[in-house]
Amino acid sequence: MVQTIGVIGAGQMGNGIAHVCALAAYDVKLVDIDPKRLDDALSQIHQNMGRQIKRGLITEGERTAGLARIETGKDYTLFRDCDVVVEAATENEDVKREILKQLCPNLKPNAIIASNTSSISITRLAASTDRPTKFIGMHFMNPVPVMQLVELIRGLATDEQTYATIRALSEKLGKTTAMAEDFPAFIVNRILLPMINEAVYTLYEGVGSVEAIDTAMKLGANHPMGPLELADFIGLDTCLAVMQVLYEGLADSKYRPCPLLVKYVEAGWLGKKVGRGFYDYSSGTPIPTR
Ligand SMILES: NC(=O)c1ccc[n+]([C@@H]2O[C@H](COP(=O)([O-])OP(=O)(O)OC[C@H]3O[C@@H](n4cnc5c(N)ncnc54)[C@H](O)[C@@H]3O)[C@@H](O)[C@H]2O)c1
């Protein structure tokens, strides 16, 4: 039975995962290498739960109880009692491998490790741990408290019990699951990211402005967000990392990351989380930058 859940990485995904786990009455241990990220995550969770209170989804008492279940820290020893640890750190295979190496000696023998990676091979990440049968992809969508889907990805070695436990946990968190095979970027991002990359090419080639591209796709394809707005929301570093995994993993030139996307990442214009991407968020109202 799952009682205590660890989360590695207190960024936009990690804080959302901690949020939904705490509201579902699990004890949560949230770890990040950057202490500021931990403080920011707690205030973000407080604020996001505030939105749920205003919409009548939860009560003030549930927020207080939820926040009290989250313990933060820098040290992996915090995970010693965890039944499941969800890895939600930066989308970089070397970073994730190093985390897994440090994490394993701190876990109970039966603890499951679930990675929230958007694109990296679950089989390969699993092979870098001491428990490939207890390793699985648990891909939450952003923003976690709002989005309904959790994509589950079985690595080659993932055992049935691990899959069943994580599927049941996802359902306890109020989510619906979809099962994907372990191919680069799985289902959602295999389809979504090439569309976003194409939108950046459309901008790069001058076919349309930021505003024209987003308006065209919102009103012409009935998407709730334009692709460039969505790219800013996901984080341009994450978008680029996923395209690189598709490009290298499937060895097909159709996945070539747009050079303009590469430039934005090199400039540190990573989207909403840093205040600038295809839109400038510094004034409160997003202003298109091209
Ligand atoms: N952004 C999205 O829309 C989205 C959606 C689904 C999945 N994901 C995946 O979730 C993961 C996190 O993405 P994010 O958008 O939250 O990124 P983010 O940049 O907001 O957060 C990443 C966090 O990881 C921390 N971190 C880095 N190295 C660490 C280490 N060694 N130990 C502990 N913490 C470390 C960073 O300090 C940062 O707080 C990635 O694998 C990403 O692909 C992202």
The ligand as an SDF file (V2000), in Angstrom:
LIG
                    3D

 44 48  0  0  0  0  0  0  0  0999 V2000
    6.8930   21.4300  -18.2120 N   0  0  0  0  0  0  0  0  0  0  0  0
    5.9990   20.5700  -18.6450 C   0  0  0  0  0  0  0  0  0  0  0  0
    4.9890   20.9460  -19.2590 O   0  0  0  0  0  0  0  0  0  0  0  0
    6.1970   19.1000  -18.3810 C   0  0  0  0  0  0  0  0  0  0  0  0
    5.1120   18.2260  -18.5350 C   0  0  0  0  0  0  0  0  0  0  0  0
    5.2830   16.8670  -18.2290 C   0  0  0  0  0  0  0  0  0  0  0  0
    6.5140   16.4040  -17.7940 C   0  0  0  0  0  0  0  0  0  0  0  0
    7.5620   17.2870  -17.6620 N   0  0  0  0  0  0  0  0  0  0  0  0
    8.8450   16.7480  -17.1770 C   0  0  0  0  0  0  0  0  0  0  0  0
    8.9480   17.0210  -15.7950 O   0  0  0  0  0  0  0  0  0  0  0  0
   10.3310   17.1920  -15.4320 C   0  0  0  0  0  0  0  0  0  0  0  0
   10.5120   18.5380  -14.7640 C   0  0  0  0  0  0  0  0  0  0  0  0
   10.0640   19.5690  -15.6180 O   0  0  0  0  0  0  0  0  0  0  0  0
    9.6690   21.0150  -15.0660 P   0  0  0  0  0  0  0  0  0  0  0  0
    8.8830   21.6700  -16.1510 O   0  0  0  0  0  0  0  0  0  0  0  0
    9.0840   20.8940  -13.6890 O   0  0  0  0  0  0  0  0  0  0  0  0
   11.1130   21.7140  -14.9740 O   0  0  0  0  0  0  0  0  0  0  0  0
   11.5990   22.9040  -14.0200 P   0  0  0  0  0  0  0  0  0  0  0  0
   12.7690   23.5220  -14.7020 O   0  0  0  0  0  0  0  0  0  0  0  0
   10.4360   23.7880  -13.6430 O   0  0  0  0  0  0  0  0  0  0  0  0
   12.0470   22.1410  -12.6760 O   0  0  0  0  0  0  0  0  0  0  0  0
   13.1120   21.2460  -12.5980 C   0  0  0  0  0  0  0  0  0  0  0  0
   13.5880   21.2130  -11.1570 C   0  0  0  0  0  0  0  0  0  0  0  0
   14.5470   20.1540  -11.0120 O   0  0  0  0  0  0  0  0  0  0  0  0
   15.5070   20.5950  -10.0630 C   0  0  0  0  0  0  0  0  0  0  0  0
   16.7160   19.7920  -10.1660 N   0  0  0  0  0  0  0  0  0  0  0  0
   17.6690   19.8000  -11.1220 C   0  0  0  0  0  0  0  0  0  0  0  0
   18.6550   18.9290  -10.8210 N   0  0  0  0  0  0  0  0  0  0  0  0
   18.3070   18.3450   -9.6340 C   0  0  0  0  0  0  0  0  0  0  0  0
   18.9160   17.3730   -8.8000 C   0  0  0  0  0  0  0  0  0  0  0  0
   20.0870   16.8430   -9.1160 N   0  0  0  0  0  0  0  0  0  0  0  0
   18.2870   17.0110   -7.6620 N   0  0  0  0  0  0  0  0  0  0  0  0
   17.0950   17.5530   -7.3350 C   0  0  0  0  0  0  0  0  0  0  0  0
   16.4790   18.5000   -8.0750 N   0  0  0  0  0  0  0  0  0  0  0  0
   17.0820   18.8780   -9.2170 C   0  0  0  0  0  0  0  0  0  0  0  0
   15.7140   22.0690  -10.4330 C   0  0  0  0  0  0  0  0  0  0  0  0
   16.3280   22.7970   -9.3770 O   0  0  0  0  0  0  0  0  0  0  0  0
   14.2740   22.5090  -10.7070 C   0  0  0  0  0  0  0  0  0  0  0  0
   13.6440   23.0070   -9.5310 O   0  0  0  0  0  0  0  0  0  0  0  0
   11.1210   17.0210  -16.7310 C   0  0  0  0  0  0  0  0  0  0  0  0
   11.5290   15.6800  -16.8590 O   0  0  0  0  0  0  0  0  0  0  0  0
   10.0880   17.3700  -17.7930 C   0  0  0  0  0  0  0  0  0  0  0  0
   10.3690   16.8070  -19.0470 O   0  0  0  0  0  0  0  0  0  0  0  0
    7.4150   18.6170  -17.9110 C   0  0  0  0  0  0  0  0  0  0  0  0
  1  2  1  0
  2  3  2  0
  2  4  1  0
  4  5  1  0
  4 44  2  0
  5  6  2  0
  6  7  1  0
  7  8  2  0
  8  9  1  0
  8 44  1  0
  9 10  1  0
  9 42  1  0
 10 11  1  0
 11 12  1  0
 11 40  1  0
 12 13  1  0
 13 14  1  0
 14 15  2  0
 14 16  1  0
 14 17  1  0
 17 18  1  0
 18 19  2  0
 18 20  1  0
 18 21  1  0
 21 22  1  0
 22 23  1  0
 23 24  1  0
 23 38  1  0
 24 25  1  0
 25 26  1  0
 25 36  1  0
 26 27  1  0
 26 35  1  0
 27 28  2  0
 28 29  1  0
 29 30  1  0
 29 35  2  0
 30 31  1  0
 30 32  2  0
 32 33  1  0
 33 34  2  0
 34 35  1  0
 36 37  1  0
 36 38  1  0
 38 39  1  0
 40 41  1  0
 40 42  1  0
 42 43  1  0
M  CHG  2   8   1  16  -1
M  END
$$$$
